[in-house]
Amino acid sequence: MAAKKSIKKAAAKRAAETVDPIVAATLAEVAVTGWRELTLDGVAARAKISLGQLLRDAPTRGHLVLRLITSIDDQMLAGVSSVDGTESPRDRVFDILMRRFDILNQNRDGMRALVTGVMRDPGVAVLTGCRLRRSAAATLGAAGISVNGPIGLLRTQGLLAIGASGMRAWLNDDTADLAKTMAAVDRALTRVERLMGMLSFRRKSAEAAAA
């Protein structure tokens, strides 16, 4: 477990150097108002841009969430230059997922308010779920795990389940090092491995060589 706790925080910090002002304003505003009272006008004012400019970029609250997910993906993947062959696929997935939770934790109040609000908003929740499939595929790709074909779809679905378990733990994680979240992600990875062997498949490069 000690090795699993060596999360690559430096990469996440480097990725956060350029902050999307609309995303930053959304998180700051929702931390104060909550999701139900969050308005585009309030986000625009906090971002110091006109409402018209915000509407061109994000015409609904759902679009604000999609923009946030894209920002998180960008930060999560910024430190991925190649697949680290010294780690197992399981460890690579674990590290990348925990990097994502480190990013969420940088603005914990805003993130918690937004996540819990979206969970109670069916329309935005469906939109978010569809977008997170792309995030899951990117996570597996960064770990060197193929997402092609029917097996790839199963792997993506399995990773979404792992991420959901981690998110439930993160929402209530009061530890400084996200120990509860790490434990939940580790348990979920083990369950998925047992169910479908998702992370035991060969790396994409090995598959390409075999082809």
ChimeraX attribute file (.defattr): number of C-alpha atoms within 10 A of each C-alpha:
attribute: neighborCount
match mode: 1-to-1
recipient: residues
	/A:1	8
	/A:2	5
	/A:3	8
	/A:4	14
	/A:5	14
	/A:6	10
	/A:7	17
	/A:8	15
	/A:9	17
	/A:10	11
	/A:11	16
	/A:12	22
	/A:13	17
	/A:14	12
	/A:15	19
	/A:16	18
	/A:17	9
	/A:18	10
	/A:19	11
	/A:20	14
	/A:21	15
	/A:22	21
	/A:23	21
	/A:24	16
	/A:25	19
	/A:26	28
	/A:27	24
	/A:28	19
	/A:29	25
	/A:30	23
	/A:31	19
	/A:32	13
	/A:33	14
	/A:34	18
	/A:35	22
	/A:36	13
	/A:37	11
	/A:38	18
	/A:39	16
	/A:40	20
	/A:41	15
	/A:42	17
	/A:43	26
	/A:44	21
	/A:45	14
	/A:46	16
	/A:47	20
	/A:48	13
	/A:49	14
	/A:50	12
	/A:51	17
	/A:52	13
	/A:53	11
	/A:54	20
	/A:55	14
	/A:56	9
	/A:57	12
	/A:58	18
	/A:59	14
	/A:60	14
	/A:61	17
	/A:62	18
	/A:63	16
	/A:64	20
	/A:65	23
	/A:66	19
	/A:67	18
	/A:68	19
	/A:69	18
	/A:70	17
	/A:71	18
	/A:72	22
	/A:73	19
	/A:74	15
	/A:75	23
	/A:76	29
	/A:77	18
	/A:78	15
	/A:79	19
	/A:80	13
	/A:81	8
	/A:82	9
	/A:83	17
	/A:84	14
	/A:85	11
	/A:86	8
	/A:87	12
	/A:88	15
	/A:89	23
	/A:90	18
	/A:91	18
	/A:92	23
	/A:93	23
	/A:94	22
	/A:95	22
	/A:96	21
	/A:97	23
	/A:98	25
	/A:99	23
	/A:100	20
	/A:101	21
	/A:102	20
	/A:103	22
	/A:104	17
	/A:105	17
	/A:106	13
	/A:107	14
	/A:108	17
	/A:109	17
	/A:110	23
	/A:111	21
	/A:112	22
	/A:113	21
	/A:114	21
	/A:115	16
	/A:116	13
	/A:117	18
	/A:118	21
	/A:119	13
	/A:120	12
	/A:121	14
	/A:122	11
	/A:123	11
	/A:124	19
	/A:125	17
	/A:126	14
	/A:127	15
	/A:128	18
	/A:129	12
	/A:130	12
	/A:131	15
	/A:132	19
	/A:133	16
	/A:134	14
	/A:135	21
	/A:136	23
	/A:137	22
	/A:138	18
	/A:139	24
	/A:140	24
	/A:141	16
	/A:142	22
	/A:143	27
	/A:144	24
	/A:145	28
	/A:146	23
	/A:147	19
	/A:148	13
	/A:149	8
	/A:150	9
	/A:151	14
	/A:152	16
	/A:153	15
	/A:154	15
	/A:155	25
	/A:156	25
	/A:157	17
	/A:158	23
	/A:159	25
	/A:160	18
	/A:161	17
	/A:162	23
	/A:163	22
	/A:164	15
	/A:165	18
	/A:166	25
	/A:167	19
	/A:168	12
	/A:169	19
	/A:170	23
	/A:171	17
	/A:172	12
	/A:173	16
	/A:174	12
	/A:175	10
	/A:176	8
	/A:177	12
	/A:178	18
	/A:179	15
	/A:180	17
	/A:181	23
	/A:182	23
	/A:183	15
	/A:184	20
	/A:185	25
	/A:186	19
	/A:187	15
	/A:188	20
	/A:189	26
	/A:190	16
	/A:191	14
	/A:192	18
	/A:193	16
	/A:194	11
	/A:195	10
	/A:196	13
	/A:197	14
	/A:198	24
	/A:199	26
	/A:200	12
	/A:201	15
	/A:202	14
	/A:203	19
	/A:204	17
	/A:205	13
	/A:206	12
	/A:207	12
	/A:208	9
	/A:209	7
	/A:210	7
	/A:211	6
